[in-house]
Structure formats: C-alpha cells, structure tokens
Amino acid sequence: MNRVAGKIALVTGAAMGIGRACAALLAAEGANVVLTDLDRDAGEHAARELCRAGRSARFLPHDVASEPDWDRVMHEVVSQLERIDIVVNNAGIGVLGDVEHTTLDAWHRVLRVNLDSVFLGTRAGVQAMRATGRGSIVNISSIEGLIGDPDLAAYNASKGAVRLLTKSAALYCAREKLQIRVNSVHPGYIKTPMVENAIRAAPDPGAMRHHLEALHPVGHLGEPEDVAQGVLYLASDEAKFVTGSELVIDGGYTAQ
C-alpha cells in the first residue's frame, strides 16, 4: 500500500523482536529504513534479509544510551539520506526487581537504556526534523508505563516516564509550530526474545506462559507484528492529527 513511501525511518533495537517487526513493516510499506542495535551480527542479518526481499534497508551499530553515538548515527543518516522522517525509539531492557531489593546500579541501568535513550532519540529526531519542519517520532513504552507491578520498580518508572516525556515533546513541537508528531505505544506481553527468555527462566515455564497469556482477555500473547501495525499507523500521514497520544496494544490487559 506504500503507506510510508519515500520516507526515511530509523528504528532502534531493530535486530529482533518488536524493533525488527517495525523495521520490516515500514520497509514493506515503502520506507527507506535504518536499523540500529548493539547486536551488530543480528542487526546486519536483519538488514540483509530486508534487502534480499527487495526493501531499502541498512544497519548501523548503535548504543542508544550514548549521546555521542546518537550524534554519530543521526549525522550518518542525514548526510547519506538527506533527512529523517520517522524515528521509532524501541530499544529497551526488562529487569525484575521490587522497590526494596533493586540496587541503585540496576535502577540506573534500566533508566539509562529505557528512558535516557528515548530522551536522546526524541531530541535528536526533533533537531533533525527541523530541516523539513515535519516528521513522526514513536516511542515504545509499555502497559507497565500505565499500571504498576510490584516486581518491576525500575521498569515501571522508566516506561511511565517515557509516556509523559512523549506528551511533553509533542506539546513542545506544537508550540514551535512544527509538524512533528510524538506519540507513545504501550504493548502488552508480546512474543519477543525478552519475554520468551523470562518464560524459560521461570521455575515452571509452562505455568509462567499460561499465567502471562491469562492476563490478557483475548487469551494469548501478542505478536511483534501487532505492535508494528500500530507504529506504522502513527508513522504514516494517516495519523496527521494524532500527537501526544498513547496507543495501547495489549489484548485487553488494561481494560480490566
């Protein structure tokens, strides 16, 4: 359908999971996609697969928590592709830990990867998009940015902060008279390597899988492509009147 035909898109954490699905769908819909990730081998493989399928894609290694790395990546994208139209801040980590036992080092690590990276990516996106005065920034938060979990203190904090950072950035762009839209996406439990690894690490993986599936009224986990479809909508011109919003893709989890 070419819903983002000719647009330049950057997707972080694109080597696997939700990021890879987002990159693949944006590329299939006509975007020239830059995939970034710390995992060079997996990222390069993902980009090669897209190119083999006739898509426009390339990979750049990227530490999303590093300000100099963001400067380097955005400089390479803009210098090679002339502009940036879409930024999907997807990279993140999940670490279990309640408020009593989470160490400060663990807290800082989660916030650095899940929140600092989104701030840096949003700021870099706005700065780069000023050249055209328009664009779309999509920040991947979580249902854990909307509700609490006793065993996810740092993760809850990081994803909740992404939700309100997104709204602040959206209002700033509107005040600046920029046609740069900034929105957040809040997935439920999705079949990603992060979730699958957590299931395998449980004392009873079968029981853990059943528990996570039962949390969703639809009765099953989501697929990365379910989230990618929402990201595609927000990235496209179909969402030209949508900014500062939160798109919940959770199988009914938060409707209960």
GIFEN-V666190 format. One record per run of one state. SS is the DSSP state (H for helix, E for strand, C for the rest). FROM is the first residue (numbers start at 1). LEN is the number of residues. If there is no record, write none. Layout:
ss = (SS & SS)
from = (FROM & FROM)
len = (LEN & LEN)
This chain:
ss = (C & E & C & H & C & E & C & H & C & E & C & H & C & E & C & E & C & H & C & E & C & H & C & E & H & C & E & C & E & C & H & C & H & C & E & C & H & C & H & C & E & C & H & C)
from = (1 & 8 & 13 & 17 & 29 & 32 & 38 & 40 & 53 & 56 & 62 & 67 & 82 & 86 & 90 & 97 & 98 & 104 & 130 & 134 & 141 & 143 & 146 & 152 & 153 & 176 & 179 & 188 & 190 & 191 & 193 & 202 & 205 & 215 & 222 & 223 & 224 & 236 & 237 & 240 & 246 & 250 & 253 & 256)
len = (7 & 5 & 4 & 12 & 3 & 6 & 2 & 13 & 3 & 6 & 5 & 15 & 4 & 4 & 7 & 1 & 6 & 26 & 4 & 7 & 2 & 3 & 6 & 1 & 23 & 3 & 9 & 2 & 1 & 2 & 9 & 3 & 10 & 7 & 1 & 1 & 12 & 1 & 3 & 6 & 4 & 3 & 3 & 1)
